[in-house]
């Protein structure tokens, strides 16, 4: 048990180090780009974020203003007959109130 725990901890440490190296590499690439390109990319990403946000809000507004926006609650079908044990008194009690 202790060996397994230590193995998991070393795996997590390796993963953390790998993620840390990846972040440093990406940050170096970002710093290598000129400030003008950084600003342009930031504006493009922010514009995409705003566009997606507006689309989601409009979609929610459209879906909630529909007149047929009702929730229907129906009986759940599809419980397997194999799961019930034949001859069990518990199943007779449970199944006695179900519609057939």
C-alpha positions in Angstrom: 0.0 0.0 0.0 2.8 2.4 0.9 4.7 1.6 -2.3 1.5 2.3 -4.3 1.0 5.6 -2.5 4.7 6.7 -3.1 4.4 5.7 -6.8 1.3 7.9 -7.1 3.0 10.8 -5.4 6.0 10.5 -7.7 3.7 10.4 -10.7 2.0 13.5 -9.5 5.3 15.3 -9.0 6.4 14.3 -12.5 3.1 15.6 -13.9 3.5 18.9 -12.0 7.1 19.3 -13.2 6.0 18.6 -16.8 3.2 21.1 -16.6 5.5 23.7 -15.1 8.0 23.2 -17.9 5.3 23.5 -20.5 4.0 26.8 -18.9 7.6 28.2 -18.9 8.1 27.3 -22.6 4.8 28.9 -23.6 5.6 32.0 -21.6 9.0 32.2 -23.4 7.2 32.0 -26.7 4.8 34.7 -25.7 7.6 37.0 -24.5 9.4 36.5 -27.8 6.4 37.9 -29.8 6.5 41.7 -30.3 4.2 43.8 -28.1 2.1 44.9 -31.0 1.4 41.2 -31.9 0.6 40.5 -28.2 -1.9 43.3 -28.1 -3.5 42.2 -31.4 -3.8 38.6 -30.2 -5.2 39.7 -26.9 -7.8 41.8 -28.7 -8.7 38.9 -31.0 -9.1 36.4 -28.2 -11.1 38.9 -26.1 -13.3 39.6 -29.2 -13.9 35.9 -29.6 -14.8 35.5 -26.0 -17.3 38.4 -26.2 -18.8 37.0 -29.4 -19.4 33.6 -27.8 -20.8 35.2 -24.6 -23.3 37.3 -26.7 -24.3 34.2 -28.7 -25.0 32.2 -25.5 -27.0 35.0 -23.9 -29.1 35.5 -27.1 -29.7 31.8 -27.3 -30.9 31.7 -23.6 -33.2 34.7 -24.2 -34.7 33.1 -27.3 -35.2 29.7 -25.6 -36.9 31.2 -22.5 -39.3 33.5 -24.4 -40.9 30.7 -26.4 -44.5 30.0 -25.5 -44.1 26.2 -25.4 -41.4 26.4 -22.8 -42.9 23.8 -20.5 -41.4 20.9 -18.7 -43.2 17.6 -19.2 -42.9 14.9 -16.5 -43.6 11.4 -17.7 -43.4 7.9 -16.2 -39.9 6.4 -16.5 -39.9 3.2 -18.6 -37.1 0.9 -19.4 -36.4 -0.8 -16.1 -35.1 -4.2 -17.0 -37.3 -7.2 -16.2 -34.1 -9.3 -15.6 -33.3 -7.3 -12.4 -36.4 -8.4 -10.6 -36.2 -11.7 -8.9 -39.2 -14.0 -9.5 -40.9 -15.2 -6.3 -39.5 -12.5 -4.1 -42.1 -11.0 -1.7 -40.3 -7.7 -1.9 -40.9 -7.5 -5.6 -44.5 -8.4 -5.2 -45.0 -5.5 -2.8 -43.1 -3.1 -5.0 -44.7 -4.2 -8.3 -48.2 -4.2 -6.8 -48.6 -0.5 -7.2 -47.2 -0.2 -10.7 -49.4 0.3 -13.7 -49.4 -2.6 -16.3 
